[in-house]
Amino acid sequence: MEKSDQFEHPINDLIRNRKSTRSFSEQPIEPERIASLFEATRWAPSSTNEQPWVFIYATRDQPELWNQLFSCLNEGNQIWAKDAPLLILSLARKNFSRFSGTNSYAMYDLGGANSFLSLQAVELGLQVRQMAGFHKQRTIDLLNIPDQYEIGVFIAVGYPGDPQSLPEKLKHRELAPRERFLQQEFVMNGPFPPQPEG
Ligand SMILES: Cc1cc2nc3c(=O)[nH]c(=O)nc-3n(C[C@H](O)[C@H](O)[C@H](O)COP(=O)(O)O)c2cc1C
């Protein structure tokens, strides 16, 4: 599948400037900016307006909770996330609150909310990196996560730092061009072609 590291068509500056960074400055994030990040998630769309997302966050000046969140990350993520001034765990309620039954769009909606948070971060001069690399059972146990919640991702947030301070291998990845599939690889203007029988 063909890729390119160029923006092939005009897009919104927040999308253009978003990047999953691994290098964070030690500068703390102002409480009102943290509130704006979560405000952005409030206004994300969701199936039946269920708003199934839930967040647990900790800043570096809450060492006990920050360390609990940090200790749930896998080792590969801890190497760089150790400098993040803000860690967030994102979760979704599995069941509808106003109807009976499972909300099969809960994780879809959580992903949308996390994207809103990521773009709001750029607006505030911040960057985020989402993480699926964490110890699930440890997270459930340490944070007393009830059965009705599904864990999404952890999110590291901070002001961009100096990539040169990262370990050599990560520095290389951090500075590498970001590639994406060309639209022709995933956008169709018609149905899938007939599939061979079999
Ligand atoms: C659901 C999800 C899980 C991810 N998990 C990790 C992770 O565990 N560790 C990591 O370093 N990056 C993780 N990432 C970041 C991706 O690697 C990154 O988004 C991708 O390489 C594209 O780069 P960009 O976000 O800078 O465009 C994750 C991103 C998403 C959306």
The ligand as a Tripos MOL2 file, in Angstrom:
@<TRIPOS>MOLECULE
LIG
   31    33     1     0     0
SMALL
NO_CHARGES

@<TRIPOS>ATOM
      1 C1         -5.2020    3.3630   20.2750 C.3       1 LIG1
      2 C2         -3.7670    3.8380   20.2280 C.ar      1 LIG1
      3 C3         -2.8130    3.1580   20.9460 C.ar      1 LIG1
      4 C4         -1.4780    3.5930   20.9320 C.ar      1 LIG1
      5 N1         -0.5620    2.9740   21.7460 N.ar      1 LIG1
      6 C5          0.6940    3.4430   21.8140 C.ar      1 LIG1
      7 C6          1.6160    2.8930   22.7590 C.ar      1 LIG1
      8 O1          1.3150    2.0200   23.5660 O.2       1 LIG1
      9 N2          2.8780    3.4140   22.7520 N.ar      1 LIG1
     10 C7          3.2670    4.4210   21.9090 C.ar      1 LIG1
     11 O2          4.4190    4.8490   21.9950 O.2       1 LIG1
     12 N3          2.3990    4.9770   21.0200 N.ar      1 LIG1
     13 C8          1.1210    4.5140   20.9630 C.ar      1 LIG1
     14 N4          0.2170    5.1050   20.1030 N.ar      1 LIG1
     15 C9          0.6240    6.2110   19.2380 C.3       1 LIG1
     16 C10         0.7280    5.7370   17.7740 C.3       1 LIG1
     17 O3          1.8940    4.9740   17.6300 O.3       1 LIG1
     18 C11         0.7130    6.9670   16.8420 C.3       1 LIG1
     19 O4         -0.5540    7.5800   16.9130 O.3       1 LIG1
     20 C12         1.0040    6.5710   15.3870 C.3       1 LIG1
     21 O5          2.3260    6.1040   15.2690 O.3       1 LIG1
     22 C13         0.8130    7.7350   14.4260 C.3       1 LIG1
     23 O6          1.6370    8.8090   14.8050 O.3       1 LIG1
     24 P1          1.0190   10.2650   15.0440 P.3       1 LIG1
     25 O7         -0.0360   10.1120   16.1290 O.co2     1 LIG1
     26 O8          2.1620   11.1360   15.4850 O.co2     1 LIG1
     27 O9          0.4100   10.7210   13.7790 O.co2     1 LIG1
     28 C14        -1.1040    4.7020   20.1300 C.ar      1 LIG1
     29 C15        -2.0960    5.3830   19.4030 C.ar      1 LIG1
     30 C16        -3.4130    4.9790   19.4640 C.ar      1 LIG1
     31 C17        -4.4630    5.7700   18.7130 C.3       1 LIG1
@<TRIPOS>BOND
     1     1     2 1
     2     2     3 ar
     3     2    30 ar
     4     3     4 ar
     5     4     5 ar
     6     4    28 ar
     7     5     6 ar
     8     6     7 ar
     9     6    13 1
    10     7     8 2
    11     7     9 ar
    12     9    10 ar
    13    10    11 2
    14    10    12 ar
    15    12    13 ar
    16    13    14 ar
    17    14    15 1
    18    14    28 ar
    19    15    16 1
    20    16    17 1
    21    16    18 1
    22    18    19 1
    23    18    20 1
    24    20    21 1
    25    20    22 1
    26    22    23 1
    27    23    24 1
    28    24    25 2
    29    24    26 1
    30    24    27 1
    31    28    29 ar
    32    29    30 ar
    33    30    31 1
@<TRIPOS>SUBSTRUCTURE
     1 LIG1         1 GROUP 0 **** ****
